[in-house]
């Protein structure tokens, strides 16, 4: 009797199997399903936004600052303590925890490994203006720049940039339509394609590889 034949993993009777051994004298037919095989190899997953972010702050004043801001953004408090607050809603969640020991690890610095800044997406341009007024009038936040247009970053880009009591930079922006995925964007039909870098003056370079 001849030795068995090892066959790489394949779809057999509608299910994916690992390497199997077939008897060379009476090998059963291998039932391949090319469409399923292709799907197995090329399947991708579209995300539904960002579930939550967690920030560590030194100054306990950051706790009421963030809770007040989150409530203005139509989020609700799920966890609240002397050194922690977690708010959910508006299709995301923000958890902030105060850790005095973080002081020994130096204040927030955009140039260190880790978070550079957090950007929240507003539903309309007017919301960016309303958030700016709330930051100034109710929270006394440090404004890095007031609401401004920045079409060099994306079509219709409009944003405000501010800092929390620990200096963590937070942006709220509005980009109408599909942004760079739309007809006027880099990744839309006939667009310039992916940029090679960016700076204060926006995205740079491109090889005409849009959608």
C-alpha positions as CSV (number, residue, x, y, z in Angstrom):
1,X,0.0,0.0,0.0
2,X,1.4,3.4,-1.0
3,X,1.8,6.0,1.7
4,X,-0.7,8.7,2.1
5,X,-0.5,12.1,0.4
6,X,-0.4,15.3,2.5
7,X,-2.6,18.0,1.0
8,X,-2.5,21.7,2.1
9,X,-5.5,23.2,3.8
10,X,-8.5,23.6,1.5
11,X,-12.3,23.9,1.5
12,X,-13.7,20.4,1.9
13,X,-17.5,20.0,1.9
14,X,-18.0,23.7,2.5
15,X,-15.6,24.0,5.5
16,X,-11.9,25.0,5.6
17,X,-9.6,22.2,6.8
18,X,-6.0,22.3,7.7
19,X,-3.4,19.9,6.0
20,X,-5.0,16.5,5.6
21,X,-3.8,13.0,4.5
22,X,-5.3,11.3,1.6
23,X,-4.9,7.5,0.9
24,X,-3.1,7.4,-2.5
25,X,-5.1,4.3,-3.5
26,X,-8.5,5.7,-2.8
27,X,-8.2,9.4,-2.5
28,X,-11.6,11.2,-2.2
29,X,-12.2,14.1,-4.6
30,X,-11.1,17.5,-3.2
31,X,-14.1,19.8,-3.2
32,X,-12.6,23.3,-3.7
33,X,-14.7,26.4,-3.4
34,X,-12.7,29.2,-5.2
35,X,-15.1,32.0,-4.4
36,X,-15.0,31.1,-0.7
37,X,-11.3,30.7,-0.8
38,X,-10.8,34.2,-2.3
39,X,-13.2,35.7,0.2
40,X,-11.3,34.0,3.1
41,X,-8.0,35.5,1.9
42,X,-9.2,39.0,0.9
43,X,-12.0,39.8,3.4
44,X,-11.7,43.2,5.2
45,X,-13.7,44.8,8.0
46,X,-15.1,48.3,8.2
47,X,-15.0,49.8,11.6
48,X,-17.8,51.8,13.2
49,X,-15.9,54.7,14.6
50,X,-13.7,54.8,17.8
51,X,-15.3,53.0,20.8
52,X,-13.4,55.0,23.4
53,X,-10.2,56.7,24.3
54,X,-8.5,56.8,27.8
55,X,-6.4,59.7,28.9
56,X,-4.2,59.9,32.0
57,X,-3.9,63.4,33.6
58,X,-1.8,64.8,36.4
59,X,-4.1,67.6,37.6
60,X,-7.4,66.4,39.2
61,X,-9.0,69.6,37.7
62,X,-9.0,67.7,34.5
63,X,-11.8,65.4,35.7
64,X,-14.6,68.1,36.0
65,X,-13.2,69.8,32.9
66,X,-13.7,66.7,30.8
67,X,-17.0,65.7,32.3
68,X,-18.4,69.2,31.7
69,X,-17.1,69.2,28.1
70,X,-18.5,65.7,27.5
71,X,-21.9,66.7,28.8
72,X,-21.9,69.6,26.3
73,X,-21.1,67.1,23.6
74,X,-24.3,65.1,24.6
75,X,-22.4,62.4,26.3
76,X,-23.5,60.9,29.6
77,X,-21.4,59.9,32.7
78,X,-21.1,56.2,33.2
79,X,-18.3,56.1,35.8
80,X,-17.5,58.9,38.2
81,X,-15.1,59.1,41.1
82,X,-12.6,61.6,42.7
83,X,-9.9,60.6,40.2
84,X,-11.9,59.2,37.3
85,X,-14.7,60.0,34.9
86,X,-16.0,58.0,31.9
87,X,-18.6,59.5,29.6
88,X,-20.2,57.7,26.7
89,X,-22.4,58.9,23.8
90,X,-22.1,60.7,20.5
91,X,-20.8,57.4,19.0
92,X,-17.7,57.2,21.3
93,X,-16.5,57.3,24.9
94,X,-13.9,59.3,26.8
95,X,-12.3,58.0,30.0
96,X,-10.0,60.3,32.0
97,X,-8.1,59.2,35.1
98,X,-6.0,61.4,37.3
99,X,-2.7,59.8,38.4
100,X,-0.4,61.9,40.6
101,X,2.5,59.6,39.9
102,X,2.3,60.7,36.3
103,X,4.0,63.9,37.4
104,X,7.3,62.0,37.7
105,X,6.9,61.0,34.0
106,X,6.8,64.6,32.9
107,X,3.8,66.6,31.4
108,X,2.1,65.8,28.1
109,X,4.4,66.3,25.1
110,X,3.2,66.0,21.6
111,X,6.6,65.0,20.4
112,X,6.9,61.9,22.7
113,X,5.8,58.5,21.6
114,X,2.1,58.0,22.1
115,X,-0.8,60.4,21.6
116,X,-0.1,63.6,19.6
117,X,-3.6,65.0,19.8
118,X,-7.2,63.9,19.9
119,X,-9.6,65.0,17.2
120,X,-13.4,64.8,17.5
121,X,-15.7,65.1,14.5
122,X,-18.5,67.6,14.6
123,X,-21.7,67.0,12.5
124,X,-21.8,70.5,11.1
125,X,-19.6,73.7,10.8
126,X,-21.8,75.6,13.3
127,X,-21.1,73.0,16.0
128,X,-17.4,73.9,15.9
129,X,-18.3,77.5,16.6
130,X,-20.6,76.5,19.4
131,X,-17.9,74.3,21.0
132,X,-15.4,77.1,20.8
133,X,-17.7,79.5,22.6
134,X,-18.4,76.9,25.3
135,X,-14.6,76.3,25.8
136,X,-14.0,80.0,26.3
137,X,-17.1,81.1,28.2
138,X,-17.7,78.0,30.4
139,X,-14.4,76.2,30.7
140,X,-11.8,78.9,30.3
141,X,-9.8,76.5,28.1
142,X,-6.5,77.6,26.5
143,X,-7.3,78.0,22.8
144,X,-4.5,77.1,20.5
145,X,-6.4,78.4,17.5
146,X,-10.0,79.5,17.2
147,X,-12.3,78.1,14.5
148,X,-10.6,78.4,11.1
149,X,-10.7,77.0,7.6
150,X,-8.0,74.7,6.5
151,X,-8.8,73.4,3.0
152,X,-5.2,72.4,2.6
153,X,-5.8,69.5,4.9
154,X,-9.2,68.3,3.4
155,X,-12.0,69.8,1.3
156,X,-14.0,72.1,3.6
157,X,-11.9,71.4,6.7
158,X,-12.9,73.6,9.6
159,X,-11.6,73.2,13.2
160,X,-10.8,74.6,16.6
161,X,-7.8,73.4,18.6
162,X,-7.5,73.7,22.4
163,X,-5.8,72.2,25.5
164,X,-7.2,70.6,28.7
165,X,-5.7,71.6,32.1
166,X,-2.8,69.1,31.5
167,X,-2.0,70.6,28.2
168,X,-3.3,67.6,26.2
169,X,-4.2,68.9,22.7
170,X,-7.8,68.4,21.5
171,X,-9.2,69.3,18.2
172,X,-12.8,69.4,17.0
173,X,-13.3,69.5,13.3
174,X,-15.9,69.4,10.6
175,X,-15.3,68.0,7.1
176,X,-18.4,68.1,4.8
177,X,-19.4,65.2,2.7
178,X,-16.9,62.4,2.2
179,X,-13.8,64.5,2.5
180,X,-10.8,63.0,0.8
181,X,-13.0,60.0,-0.2
182,X,-15.3,62.3,-2.2
183,X,-15.1,63.8,-5.7
184,X,-12.9,66.7,-4.5
185,X,-10.6,64.6,-2.3
186,X,-7.3,63.0,-2.9
187,X,-8.8,59.5,-2.8
188,X,-11.8,60.3,-4.9
189,X,-12.1,59.7,-8.7
190,X,-9.2,61.5,-10.4
191,X,-7.8,62.6,-7.1
192,X,-4.1,63.2,-6.5
193,X,-3.8,60.0,-4.5
194,X,-2.0,59.5,-1.1
195,X,0.2,62.3,0.0
196,X,3.9,61.8,0.7
197,X,3.8,63.9,3.9
198,X,2.1,66.9,5.5
199,X,3.1,70.1,7.4
200,X,1.6,73.4,8.5
201,X,0.7,74.1,4.9
202,X,-1.2,70.8,4.5
203,X,-0.7,67.6,2.5
204,X,2.3,67.4,0.2
205,X,3.0,65.4,-3.0
206,X,0.9,62.8,-4.8
207,X,1.1,60.5,-7.8
208,X,-2.4,60.7,-9.2
209,X,-3.6,57.5,-7.7
210,X,-7.0,58.5,-6.5
211,X,-10.1,56.3,-6.8
